[in-house]
Amino acid sequence: MTRRILALAAIGACALALSGCISLLPKTKVAQMYRFGPPPAAASAAQAGNVSVFRTNGDFQEEAADDRLLTVSGGKAAYVAEARWVAPAQVLFDQAVANAFDASPVRLIARGQQGHAAYALRIDVRSFEARYDSGLNGAPTVVVYIHAALTKADQSSVGESDFEARVPASDNRVGAIVAAYDKAATEVISKLVAWTGTKAV
């Protein structure tokens, strides 16, 4: 009888422990997914490029290169909770650059693509972040800053330039911040494409 009571007590203790483990499983919300830049379909109206430019490898702000949305307040950096880009920001930025050049007279050739390029273009994304310059209670300003360098096939320099866009978010909400990211990236890339078109002649 005593053994049976001890066995039942042991089973009860195990069941209680298991129920405790189940209740301790993390309950996380599904992250909302966002993107920026024109969709691939926007490149369907592409023009035949008059000049070919090879896109070399460039740097991307390390803290912002993955799929998290980077924010900065003073000397502190953080990521927007429960929000992600649909792909790493560096990948989305490269896609946006490719789509923008597809709709321009300049043909951008990526690594692995066939074609002879008379120029090489290096793009370094040095800032890709939402800055809370007026405190965390206000809406941030998205800052996208890039450095571009264009060279000829013989490695001689054609020119270098910096492009920056600062777009205040309309509200301190994720949707508004994403919209500001999209507008800032589009503005900077548009300037880059126009500058490349004037230099690559």
C-alpha positions in Angstrom: 0.0 0.0 0.0 2.8 2.3 0.9 4.6 1.6 -2.3 1.5 2.3 -4.3 1.0 5.7 -2.6 4.7 6.5 -3.3 4.3 5.6 -6.9 1.2 7.7 -7.3 2.9 10.6 -5.6 5.9 10.3 -7.9 3.6 10.2 -11.0 1.8 13.3 -9.6 5.0 15.1 -9.1 6.2 14.3 -12.6 2.9 15.5 -14.1 3.1 18.7 -12.1 6.7 19.3 -13.3 5.7 18.7 -16.9 2.8 21.1 -16.6 5.2 23.7 -15.2 7.5 23.2 -18.1 4.7 23.6 -20.6 3.6 26.8 -19.0 7.1 28.2 -19.1 7.4 27.9 -22.9 8.0 31.3 -24.4 5.0 33.0 -25.9 6.4 35.3 -28.7 4.5 37.4 -31.1 5.1 36.9 -34.8 7.3 39.7 -36.2 5.8 41.9 -38.9 7.7 41.8 -42.2 8.5 44.9 -44.2 10.5 45.8 -47.3 11.7 49.0 -49.0 12.6 49.9 -52.6 10.7 49.3 -55.8 9.4 45.7 -56.4 11.1 43.7 -59.1 8.1 44.3 -61.4 9.1 48.0 -61.6 12.1 47.0 -63.7 9.9 45.6 -66.5 10.0 48.9 -68.3 13.8 48.9 -68.4 15.6 50.6 -71.2 18.5 49.1 -73.0 21.6 50.5 -71.3 23.9 52.7 -73.4 26.8 52.3 -71.0 27.7 49.3 -68.9 28.9 49.7 -65.3 30.2 46.9 -63.2 29.0 46.9 -59.6 32.0 46.0 -57.3 31.7 44.9 -53.7 31.1 47.7 -51.2 30.6 48.0 -47.5 27.2 48.2 -45.6 26.8 49.6 -42.1 27.4 46.4 -40.1 24.8 47.0 -37.4 22.1 47.6 -40.0 23.0 45.0 -42.6 20.7 42.2 -41.4 16.9 41.9 -41.2 16.4 44.1 -38.1 15.4 47.8 -38.2 18.2 49.8 -36.5 17.4 52.8 -34.3 19.9 55.2 -32.6 19.3 57.5 -29.7 22.3 59.4 -28.5 25.1 56.9 -28.1 22.7 54.0 -27.8 21.6 51.7 -30.5 18.5 49.3 -30.5 16.4 47.4 -32.9 12.6 47.8 -33.4 10.8 45.0 -31.6 8.6 42.5 -33.5 9.6 44.0 -36.9 11.8 42.6 -39.6 12.8 43.3 -43.1 11.7 40.5 -45.5 15.4 40.0 -46.3 18.6 41.5 -44.9 18.7 45.2 -45.4 21.9 44.9 -47.5 20.1 42.5 -49.9 17.1 44.8 -50.2 19.3 47.8 -50.9 21.2 46.0 -53.6 17.9 44.9 -55.2 16.6 48.5 -55.1 19.9 49.8 -56.7 19.6 47.1 -59.5 15.9 48.0 -60.1 16.7 51.7 -60.3 19.5 51.2 -62.8 17.3 48.9 -64.9 15.1 51.8 -65.5 18.0 54.1 -66.6 20.2 54.4 -69.6 23.1 52.9 -67.6 23.3 49.1 -67.5 24.5 47.9 -64.1 26.4 44.5 -64.3 26.6 42.5 -61.1 29.3 39.9 -60.3 28.6 36.8 -62.2 26.7 38.5 -65.0 28.0 38.5 -68.6 29.0 41.7 -70.3 31.9 44.1 -70.8 31.9 47.1 -68.6 33.7 50.3 -69.3 33.4 51.5 -65.7 33.3 50.1 -62.2 31.1 51.4 -59.4 31.6 50.9 -55.7 28.9 51.8 -53.3 29.5 52.0 -49.5 26.4 52.4 -47.3 27.7 54.2 -44.3 24.4 55.0 -42.5 21.1 53.2 -42.7 19.3 54.0 -39.4 16.4 55.7 -37.7 17.7 58.5 -35.4 15.8 59.7 -32.4 17.5 63.1 -32.2 14.6 64.6 -30.2 14.2 61.8 -27.7 12.5 58.4 -27.8 9.0 59.9 -27.4 9.2 61.8 -30.7 9.2 60.5 -34.3 12.7 59.5 -35.6 14.4 60.7 -38.7 15.7 58.0 -41.1 19.2 58.7 -42.4 20.6 56.9 -45.4 24.1 58.0 -46.3 26.2 56.4 -49.1 29.6 57.0 -50.7 30.1 56.2 -54.3 33.3 55.8 -56.4 33.4 55.4 -60.1 36.5 54.2 -62.0 37.4 53.3 -65.5 38.4 49.8 -66.6 42.1 50.9 -66.3 41.5 51.8 -62.6 41.7 55.5 -63.1 39.3 57.5 -61.1 36.3 59.1 -62.7 34.9 60.7 -59.6 33.6 60.2 -56.0 30.6 61.6 -54.3 28.5 61.3 -51.1 24.7 61.1 -51.1 22.5 61.5 -48.1 18.8 61.6 -47.4 17.1 62.6 -44.1 13.4 61.7 -43.9 11.5 62.4 -40.7 8.9 59.7 -40.0 5.4 61.0 -39.7 4.8 59.2 -36.4 6.7 57.1 -33.9 5.0 53.9 -35.3 6.7 51.1 -37.2 4.7 51.7 -40.4 5.7 55.3 -40.5 9.3 54.5 -39.8 9.3 51.9 -42.6 7.8 54.5 -45.0 10.6 56.9 -44.1 13.2 54.2 -44.7 11.6 53.6 -48.1 11.6 57.3 -49.1 15.1 57.9 -47.9 16.6 54.9 -49.7 14.7 55.8 -52.9 15.9 59.4 -52.7 19.6 58.4 -52.2 19.5 55.7 -55.0 17.9 58.2 -57.4 20.7 60.7 -56.8 23.3 57.9 -57.3 21.8 56.8 -60.6 21.6 60.3 -61.9 25.2 61.0 -60.9 26.5 57.8 -62.5 24.7 58.7 -65.7 26.4 62.0 -65.9 29.9 60.5 -65.2 29.7 57.4 -67.3 29.8 58.9 -70.7 
